[in-house]
């Protein structure tokens, strides 16, 4: 790892502080940037995400996607945790902490709205940012791409029914424009651009591609830090105005992240999957598609609702918390590889 990547957590924390300070000091400027959006998808953030993930997507050889089928155990774990565990575990945690333990400390008229926002957050699995976390753990790129695509497809049919079930609403107003625009802007367009770039550079040989990817690596991390400054700048006023509410809402989100990441990680180990599959599987299960969650909360409950604020808290803690999950996954690789099922399947593959 480069010195920059080694101390990425430090740069992230600095960017959080800078973002909050700038957002609190210059709210009109950040409101203007926040208004540059299509279907609640912020265009400056989308552009920065392109810079983040295009170099990572350019590493993917589409011919390797056919080998993903042999990682069916990892696929089953990822889908199961994302859709059979994550929304329901968050509903339980939200009821326990926000609806019960923290209720006396929260504005009484917003408690149910906060719970709804947390459920919306958990019902939207992560997409684009997973490529960043996967690269930091040396995750398998074709597997990561296949899981992101599968999550997007499932979201199109499962998001509304799951949210309707957990919120007890008969008709959920799904922000389809936001969902489709996000998939297009965060996955389809950068994937096409990355593959065009890969094909063009490969005409000059594999060494040319390796040199380009090495040169683009700092661009990815700088785009990540710039994204953080923008996201925290957008919410700088709220953070300063409601620090206690934000801290309390963060508790169930934090527990949910570590619980689901740990569950996916352990299940993959028990199933015998390789670490480079288990790592992105755990990270996909832990992170959230916060753009969709925020848009759905605003659509259902309004811009100033507790639900909208709860989804925004997911935005605020996403990167620093996921970096800790990345660190845990990387540091436990030796323990993971000593798993009986992992060793057995590795021996079978070598044979």
DOFI-770292 format. One record per residue: residue in three letters; x negated, y, z negated of N, C-alpha, C, O in turn. Coordinates in steps of 0.001 Angstrom, whole numbers, plus 500000, padded with zeros to 6 digits. Atoms other than C-alpha are relative to their C-alpha. Last residue first. Example, Ala and Ser with C-alpha at 12.3 -4.5 7.8 and 13.67 -1.06 7.14 Angstrom:
ser500820498810500060486330498940492860500770501090499270500261502198499101
ala499110498810500000487700495500492200499100501200500000498064501181499335
END
This chain:
unk500032501368499448506474468790506990500668499943501367500733498876501978
unk501381500257499562505852472488506337499894498625500646499149498431501607
unk500253499218498791509605473124506312498585499776500520498357499742501729
unk499282500605498886510193470254503882499728500736501305499577500119502359
unk500710501233499622507457471516501561500671499324501194499998498799502081
unk501248499589499332508993475006501558499221498782500460498666498778501559
unk499667499601498627512404473463500813498759500472500773498647500239501977
unk499547501178499261511036471631497773500297500349501458499865499646502372
unk501158500821499641509031474621496530500412498790500837499705498408501770
unk500814499241499049512055476905496670498819499164500462498531499084501656
unk499320500060498701514314474311495023499196500731501069499157500299502221
unk500026501364499435511844473815492146500628499923501386500066499292502281
unk498709500667500150511319477578491577500010498637500668499526498509501793
unk500183501228500790507613478469491446501314499248499781501318498188499156
unk500570501053499143508070480934494328499736498703499239499542497654499855
unk499007500445499022510383483077492192499466498805500797500163497804500961
unk498978500790500706507978483280489257500999499428500992501389498266500886
unk500648501237500431505188484420491586500972499085499281501004497882499539
unk500125500905498854507489486936493263499353498672499611499769497616500087
unk499582501349500403508500488471489944499845498988501143500385497884501078
unk500834500498501105506547491711490418500365498585499559499574497931498880
unk501399500189499588508008492424493854499163499356498898498341498481499169
unk500053501074499003511630491844492843498557499720500420498167498563500576
unk499748501265500692511222493955489698499876498822500966499260497806500641
unk501165500313500834509598496828491611500171498653499294499229497865499218
unk501096500383499105512315496783494286498778499575499186498149498559499482
unk499654501357499558514978496857491561498915499469500933498525498306500833
unk500315500892501130513209499864490010500341498557500353499632497637499945
unk501456500145500072513179501579493420499593499114498824498609498381498914
unk500394501048499066516893500845493701498489499814500034498007498708500281
unk499659501304500566517511502851490538499564498875500930499038497861500471
unk500873500351501135515593505898491766500295498636499407499373497924499011
unk501409500197499642517303505782495187499127499672498787498406498675498824
unk500302501090499051520944505166494244498494499776500185498002498669499965
unk500906500958500637521198507355491111499531498898500946498716498058500567
unk501082499402500776522590510516492668499015498965499461497814499228499393
unk500989499378499119524646508885495400498781500430499200497644500221499622
unk500670501095499305526416506643492897498939500500500951497879499889501084
unk501010500493500950527110509746490820499259498814500605498062498642500377
unk501190499161499845528833511127493926498897499562499038497715499629499373
unk500734500510498829531256508202493847498723500800500234497717500255500688
unk500559501312500323532251509114490288499216499425501174498153498832500984
unk501201499817500821532660512800491222499342498654499691498116498543499726
unk501049499464499133535061511938494056498697500172499219497620499852499723
unk500430501080499110537092509723491742498874500463500906497896499744501116
unk500975500811500711537205512455489101499484498869500858498331498464500715
unk499519501062500889538947514670491602498865499307499268497698499413499647
unk500397499668501373537680517969493018500403498921498997500360499157497790
unk501404499607500096537662516877496681499544500221498570498401499906498237
unk500321498587499890540984515037496553498541500308499703497853499543499027
unk499784499282501257542328511686495357499658501483500047500017502219499129
unk498947500510500870542805509414498357500338500926498846501506501078498488
unk498770500219499243540862511175501134501153499602499090502278500062499286
unk499464498680499643538203512528498773501336499855500709502267500620500457
unk499556499352501240537682509078497249500621501363500284501654501713499714
unk498745500631500417537585507440500698500544500648498738501753500842498612
unk498938499587499069534971509942501932501346499403499593502367500089499649
unk499690498585500244532802509443498832501156500452500888502077501122500421
unk499327499893501291532991505647499120500403501438499696501515501689499233
unk498635500488499862532196505688502846500766500168498694501926500579498703
unk499297499072499106529119507868502340501469499597500160502360500443500096
unk499378498896500735528110505825499268500726500997500906501663501659500459
unk499773499170498823527567502545501101500710501263499501501924501410499649
unk498643499652499563526269500922497924499988500882501247499031501610501510
unk499817498616499576523211499095496582501373500210500636502112499256500875
unk500084499015501077522917495940494469500379501406500431500917502168499628
unk498971500201501012524064493145496745500030501076498935501033501239498241
unk498723499718499355522016494459499664501132499864498983502090500636499009
unk499921498545499848518975494565497371501299500420500682501874501455500345
unk499754499371501303519441490981496204500212501501500129501048502078499434
unk498688500464500443519781489669499763500370500643498665501500501092498478
unk498948499159499407516863491840500862501399499578499603502296500418499531
unk500194498592500348514637490099498263501040500907500666501739501631499956
unk499346499692501274516073486596498614499896501480499649500821502056499078
unk498553499987499765515137486390502298500735500418498726501690501193498776
unk499772498915499046511458487383501894501453500038500481501865501001501129
unk499955498710500684511404485232498748500323501129500970501032502065500600
unk501304499342500092512268482104500725500157501372499346501220501989499421
unk500352499060498935515599480430499968498619500614499762498158500717498626
unk501256500337499334515694477400497670499602500925501121498701500600501895
unk499695500595498692519360477564496644498748499644500778498819498897501753
unk499400501314500237518422478093492992500299499282501308500231498055501385
unk501067500862500526516099480923494030500526498592499768499856497614500101
unk500879500337498878518834482451496196498870499086499551498489498165500275
unk499279500964499170521245482252493254499171499594501210499171498423501590
unk500050501308500663518676483932490992500709498941500839500222497816500948
unk501393500448500033518154486893493342499898498589499423499212497735499985
unk500368500410498644521862487316494090498592499417500036498337498434500732
unk499206501175499641522704487341490360499614499491501386499397498292501562
unk500515501173500702519849489678489499500731498734500368500120497678500531
unk501318500300499432520844492193492168499430498737499357498920497856500049
unk499805500586498682524487491960491077498680499670500686498570498643501356
unk499297501283500091523723492461487391500100499335501367499760498161501516
unk500929501023500473521082495150487925500666498624499912500023497605500167
unk501123500144499078523333497289490113499088498857499554498763497970500344
unk499536500718498811526465496691488008498861499749500982498769498664501556
unk499821501401500388524718497696484793500390499165501214499892498056501406
unk501310500599500264523473500907486397500121498516499660499374497688500181
unk500666500156498700526884501755487845498646499320499818498291498419500578
unk499502501202499304528572501053484504499352499779501362499192498638501794
unk500221501226500781526212503530482763500570498759500698499821497809500927
unk501155500746499500526083506231485461499828498652499305499229497736499869
unk499608500724498795529602507422484690498860499133500541499094498110501184
unk499093501080500402528486508305481172500450499181501210500543497956501130
unk500768501018500729525462510296482397500898498821499614500475497670499715
unk500815500721499014527578512149484981499200498890499326499081497793499872
unk499096500828499196530162513090482363499202499163500992499471497974501167
unk499531501113500830527425514311479991500897499059500797500740497841500714
unk501028501029500199525629516395482655500493498796499199500127497662499506
unk499383501145500673528735518239483827498990498894499715499201497758500138
unk498748499656500668527745521812484865500572498835499191501198499068498157
unk500253499036501073524065521233485678501260500255499196501187500471497986
unk500896500632500970524775518072487642499761500921498822499773500486497670
unk499250500954500819527789519635489337499123499374498926499568499172497796
unk499094499285500905525815522677490514500742499033499080500878499291497884
unk500732499311501061522974520588491928500893500704499000500646500646497796
unk499306500196501270525273518229493829499332500735498838499625500462497674
unk498554499902499802524368519218497396500749499955498672501796500585498525
unk499669498584499834520790519814496269501489500207500192502055501173499678
unk499944499425501346520604516255494956500277501493500056500861502055499129
unk498915500612500753521540514920498372500130500588498604501236500880498148
unk498693499570499514519340517399500251501134499447499139502016500196498719
unk499869498569500321516226516859498128501370500508500450502023501255499721
unk499753499851501443516735513106498316500210501459499621501131501788498873
unk498609500393500227517011513182502097500378500169498536501466500648498215
unk499186498868499556513734515122502274501488499710499803502259500598499437
unk500123498950501017512084512402500182500828501229500371501452501843499504
unk499322500447501214513368509641502469499981501094498937501006501370498313
unk498567499853499743512323511595505569500811499553498790501831500163498470
unk499707498574500107508806511924504124501480500269500251502072501136499609
unk499963499643501421508773508161503561500267501491499799500953501868498849
unk498891500648500694509784507327507109500102500460498558501184500790498072
unk498781499273499622507416509890508645501205499418499272502076500160498819
unk499823498825500880504514508377506681501266500791500315501859501398499423
unk499674500373501381505145505028508459500136501204499066501099501266498302
unk498658499547500371505227506542511956500351499722498530501305500292498002
unk499948498542499963501460506314512537501346500530499529501417501607498937
unk500843499500501085501365502689511399500044501518499931500078502096498844
unk499280500239501252504318501871513626499199500490498801499764501015497841
unk498891499046500102502579503518516590500736499837498672501043500825498006
unk500561498670500259499316501621516029501108501039499825501022501908498957
unk500510499990501373501141498288515732499447501376499633499666501858498521
unk498848499960500902503109499015518909499539500069498552500080500845497764
unk499413498666499884499928499894520836501197500138499061501372501176498423
unk500842499092500777498212496745519579500561501425500022500472502148499030
unk499647500046501419501125494620520793499187500972499148499675501489498143
unk500602501048500811500480495730524419500402500077498528500804501138498051
unk501434499714500115501025498773526637499293498995499089498093499107498839
unk500548500130498650504434497485527770498499500270500000497782499827500897
unk500538501349499806505112497015524069499459499778501408498671498859501630
unk501366500049500529505470500794523738499372498629500231498172498530500490
unk500870499100499245508493501030526029498550499881499539497635499851500362
unk500220500545498662510194497949524593499026500859500795498161500338501499
unk500804501221500107509759499120520989499657499457501387498505499118501655
unk501370499605500343511014502648521756499088498776499968497981498813500505
unk500519499336498795514117501270523501498550500400499784497702500193500652
unk500310501068499053514598498896520561499499500555501328498641499953501973
unk501178500743500451514327501738518044499603498930501001498415498738501259
unk501190499171499802516708503977519976498727499247499619497709499339500305
unk500237499895498559519308501197520175498731500800500284497900500394501096
unk500444501315499549518988500443516458499695500018501496498686499464501932
unk501433500180500277519107504160515613499469498641500434498300498524500802
unk500843499062499248522411504488517528498521499839499663497710499701500578
unk500016500300498564524063501314516192499051500919500768498200500442501519
unk500468501328499584523139501516512502499846499896501513498749499635502007
unk501028500553500879523441504898510752499423498677500484498313498311500097
unk501122499090500209525277506954513378498866499368499208497698499664499460
unk500617499562498755527575504237514697498741500818499785497712500565500412
unk500599501172499356528267502508511401499281500404501281498181499932501567
unk501169500389500791528786505885509737499296498811500617498070498798500732
unk501069499041499715531093507112512511498725499628499259497629499760499802
unk500522500263498666533167503933512261498859500948500371497883500545501005
unk500567501349499939533612504155508494499353499744501358498213499284501428
unk501259500007500744534085507922508468499314498646500107498103498568500314
unk500948499168499260536690507828511228498636499985499327497602499873499985
unk500576500767498899538404504901509538498985500805500785497979500261501239
unk500528498993499060538919506851506307499276499319501156498047499245501175
unk501422500211499695540994504062504700499533501080500978500162501272502019
unk500339499182498831544276505334503283498501499884500264497700500636499708
unk501251499268500141545195502492500964499729500754501297499801500192502391
unk500517499568498693548845501425500928498761500854499794498855501975499292
unk499399500789498932550360499404498079499438500352501372499404499506502265
unk499286499132499067548026500736495437500520499164501165499829498280501670
unk498566500178500149547084498548492485500803500908500896501945501239500576
unk499391498741500433543572499952492358501506499884499815502140500785499265
unk500579499559501271541926496532492394500594501311499489500647501541498281
unk499786500979501062544168494973495040499531500543498652500244500439497654
unk498572499993500319544270498062497245500309499057498851501104499385497970
unk499724498785500769540476498374497069501466500051499588501779500424498457
unk500671500126501295540030494754498138500292501206499124500622501059497947
unk499305500953500873542674495021500891499367499872498609500081499787497610
unk498671499539500417541206498286502306500717498993499106501237499394498066
unk500095498849500906537539497193502356501375500411499468501560500527498257
unk499845500342501419538146493695503765500034501215499069500559501119497960
unk498753500706500313538812494142507511500238499818498500501377499608498085
unk498912499546499139536288496727508709501327499350499640502386499948499833
unk499434498770500541534031496016505738501199500476500805502142501036500246
unk499071500368501077533526492439506947500694501236499447501883501198499129
unk498850500673499408532020493674510222501041499637498936502240499814499148
unk499211499016499272529756496182508486501261499369500576502343499954500512
unk499292499171500979528609493552506021500885501036500683502017501276500263
unk498905500807500531527775491183508881500812500793498981502041500729498976
unk498965500100498969525723493855510665501208499215499495502350499579499777
unk499401498671499872523796494633507474501139499960501020502219500499500775
unk499131499804501160523250490934506883500676501362500010501834501494499615
unk498810500843499854521939490354510411500970500211498845502184500217499048
unk499128499453498973519575493312510150501284499196500120502368499770500217
unk499444498747500507518139492121506850500975500600501006502076501014500644
unk498983500344500997517707488578508164500673501260499481501895501302499342
unk498800500522499329515936489879511285501115499631499022502289499875499301
unk499231499004499240513630492090509138501215499440500736502287500037500641
unk499926500477498628512587489423506547500858500965500829502056501080500569
unk498865500840499645511780491311503360500000499636501471499348500294502281
unk500430500890498925508300492646502664501103499010500358500842497841500639
unk500171501325500596509650494085499383499479498974501007499436497779500715
unk500811499880501219509207497746500370499772498657499323498833498517498539
unk501402499830499621510446496909503877499103500066498778497993499534498794
unk500518501266499481513693495514502482498531500129500372497739499234500075
unk500307500877501140514314498617500374499400498684500489498486498151499859
unk501089499412500787514017500893503402499604499064498877498424498761498697
unk501226500194499228516121498637505640498788500555499267497695499993499346
unk500528501332500278518761498517502906498709499739500763497833499026500275
unk501101499909500959519164502283503251499391498641499666498266498571499171
unk501278499523499462521170501800506452498858499960498991497756499533499335
unk500371500296498612523993499582505171498582500504500286497614499769500089
unk500955499113499337525062499330501531499715499564501437499860498395501795
unk501411500417500056528165497509500357499109500883500871499565501492501839
unk500670499613498751531440499489500003498522499619499917497723500402499402
unk499377500723498882533772497927497425499357500324501340499781499806502373
unk500427501402499995531474498957494556500557499232501187499979498224501595
unk501445500081499798531833502681495272499551498544500139498749498218501014
unk500258499668498592535617502494495670498517499862500327498158499392501407
unk499567501155499210535802500718492310499763500239501485499306499344502196
unk500999501051500178533716503451490665500362498753500804499484498100501369
unk501199499646499255535958506130492135498925498936499898498254498629500884
unk499724500215498581539109504413490861498766500295500847498469499554501784
unk500002501452499791537668504235487343500221499681501473499554498811502034
unk501397500444500061536870507972487432499904498494500299499035498059501053
unk500622499591498738540432508704488576498537499593500046498043499174501093
unk499576500953498970541852506673485695499380500326501353499071499429502138
unk500565501322500272539759508719483244500375498994501085499506498301501614
unk500816500479498875540496512119484795499531498555499847498899498016500756
unk499223500101498777543337513531482690499264499382501164499847499187502230
unk498928501003500058541637512769479389500773499825501300501235498721501588
unk498756499235499819538373514639480200501186499043500120501189498206501022
unk499725499557498633535744512177478938501279500833500058502152500702499200
unk500995499009499603534187511638475503500275500614501367499584501545501783
unk499905498785500827537187509863473920499050501118500443499275502281500110
unk498783499219499778537364507457476935500069501257499128500435502314499642
unk500337498591499788533729506332476651501227500909500132501081502120500296
unk501052499521500902534374502912475076499742501497500135499587502186499126
unk499896500350501425537752502139476672498928500696499157499245501593498376
unk498628500061500488538599503254480209500129499754498522501178500021497937
unk499320498731499748535115504433481135501406499992499404501839500980498812
unk500755498817500414533095501635479532500805501293500155500936502063499204
unk500632500143501306535299498528479557499355501303499533499586501740498405
unk498968500055501041537626499483482418499376499981498609499848500665497701
unk499358498690500042534721500554484614501069500044498928501169501020498184
unk500899499075500683532774497405483746500619501392499873500471502046498841
unk500079500384501410535717495164484663499127500972499212499503501406498123
unk498691499700500584536403496991487933500004499684498511500549500444497711
unk499943498557500239532676496884488674501331500403499389501368501258498504
unk500839499728501170532600493106488200499999501490499676499981501872498506
unk499267500441501181535574492804490552499191500218498725499748500548497678
unk498875499104500303534039494896493332500699499650498693501138500537497960
unk500328498592500243530661493073493083501216500899499716501206501590498697
unk500459499663501353531694489445492685499964501506499766500541502002498798
unk499267500778500993533650488069495646499631500364498575500365500035497643
unk498546499928499831532720490622498318500803499212498977501984499500498780
unk499457498719499550529079491595497899501516500062499925502077501101499576
unk500235498964501019527993488636495761500658501315500403501261501992499570
unk499283500316501234529611486076498055499851501074498941500833501491498328
unk498571499755499778528424487708501282500792499757498718501683500536498380
unk499789498566499769524820487887500084501480500331500139501979501255499497
unk500192499277501263524820484376498616500309501482500171501007502075499349
unk498872500317500884526325482824501743499894500759498675500890501266498160
unk498808499336499449523817484596504021501183499786499059501907500731498747
unk500122498585500317520924483509501788501196500798500498501654501729499834
unk499799499881501452522112479908501993499931501461499575500752501928498785
unk498571499934500295522547480196505757500272500119498505501290500679498098
unk499913499375501324518842481002506146501463500139499572501847501133498957
unk500587500934500965518480478509508996499970500573498589499679499863497627
unk499052501056500357520965480611510951499421499031498975500158498470498164
unk499300499615501230518577483582510849500926498892499524501176498764498325
unk500499500797501127516287481860513384500719500306498702500498499623497702
unk499478501352499919518339483152516318499566499128498834500220498136498514
unk498692500058500655517601486686515209500596498597500036501391498234499169
unk500092500678501293513913486175516071501341499888499293501443499183498289
unk500102501433499752514453486958519763499938499211498703500229498015498681
unk498674500592499918515676490361518663499967498505500288500929497794499996
unk499973500683498702512147491272517573501338499263500081501583498332499315
unk499157501180499828512520493725514718499934499490501438500181500227502393
unk500772501211500316509602496057513988500772498732500349500183497654500427
unk500875500288498865511349498933515793499135498769499752498569498216500696
unk499236500768499016514078498763513144499146499629501206499387498608501850
unk499772501329500574511559499839510499500766499115500972500470497927501099
unk501257500762500006510238502751512574500164498587499443499462497666499862
unk500388500370498634513879503743513293498646499283500032498517498279500733
unk499812501413499670514811503532509594499605499616501420499432498430501697
unk500364501003501000513588506686507939499984498599500584499039497839500369
unk501456499953500153513604509066510905499512498957499007498391498462499124
unk500608500499498752517150507962511679498484499953499879497849498956500223
unk499932501461500099518034508465508003499473499353501281498851498292501233
unk501100500445500859516786512040508313499994498485499850498931497867499792
unk501251499833499266519089512640511267498804499531499192497898498892499728
unk500055501057498987522058511158509384498696500083500797498076499061501090
unk500367501239500698521286513435506425499894498845500990498983498023500894
unk501411499928500405521276516474508730499528498741499276498417498267499510
unk500901500161498859524543515231510337498525500173499632497701499391500108
unk500846498822499894526563514694507150498937499786501078498184498813501030
unk501386500489499882529195512019507715499112501210500253499244501875501280
unk500627500095501328532563513299506392498601499391500036498049499083498980
unk499241501019500742534216512638509777499352499699498653499200498539498269
unk498975500568499126531474514662511527500674498882499217500015497923498817
unk499635501407500047529353516884509324501031499643501062501729500499501607
unk500364500482498662527489520159509024500255498500500075499342497695499889
unk498880499861499076529402521420505980499711499537501411500622499464502236
unk499047501081500259526794520036503581501174500056500968501791499030501254
unk500576501229499433524198522339505178500973498837499826501119498006500722
unk500035499860498551526411525373504490499447498761500672499988498311501683
unk498626500206499542527164524202500959500072500121501520500830499401502169
unk499762501441499967523409523856500473501437499681500388501693498651501011
unk500813500605498951522799527463501469500283498500500114500415497967501215
unk499419499727498674525712528745499391499231499336501141499828498847502100
unk498832500812499616524474526848496285500586500341501357500997499420502063
unk499514499514498700521012528451496193501214499195500466501160498561501520
unk500435498624499742519734528257492597500594500571501283500871501768501363
unk499430499120501025521689525178491495499656501455500289500457502347500009
unk498551500015499869520992523293494714500684500910499006501705501522499319
unk499636499218498815517352524360494649501509500072500174502050501122500519
unk500342498591500235516881523166491070500410500876501181500987501947500998
unk499046499442500972518750519896491654499744501483499786500684502277499744
unk498671499942499405516758519172494805501028500617499076501800501485499484
unk499982498897499033513404520068493239501386500162500607501876501283500746
unk500071498748500756514064517817490230500087501205500941500822502157500681
unk498729499874500716515176514943492454500048501326499250501035502058499317
unk499002499534499031512211515534494761501373500150499359502133501046499725
unk500267498583499717509809515283491820501039500565500960501503501692500785
unk499580499219501175511428512031490702499777501490500209500605502311499814
unk498537500016500064511095510590494202500504500851498843501413501664499011
unk499523499032499015507467511671494476501526500074499996502105501146500177
unk500339498651500480506672509869491223500527501048500969501117502042500547
unk499060499667501079508537506732492333499747501410499476500689502142499172
unk498740499541499418506572506720495607500996500411498921501731501382499095
unk499412499064500959503269506498493720501324500567500519501684501704500214
unk500235500503501346502013503372495489500660500880498955501157500382497945
unk498998501013500299503632504471498758499861499492498570500859499183497919
unk498677499373499978501584507703498850501077498989499605501928499288498767
unk499861499260501259498392505966497770501390500626499921502006500667498856
unk500716498725500026498875503557500671500207500669498648501095500290497885
unk499172498806500000500000500000500000499135501246500000498072501272499380
END
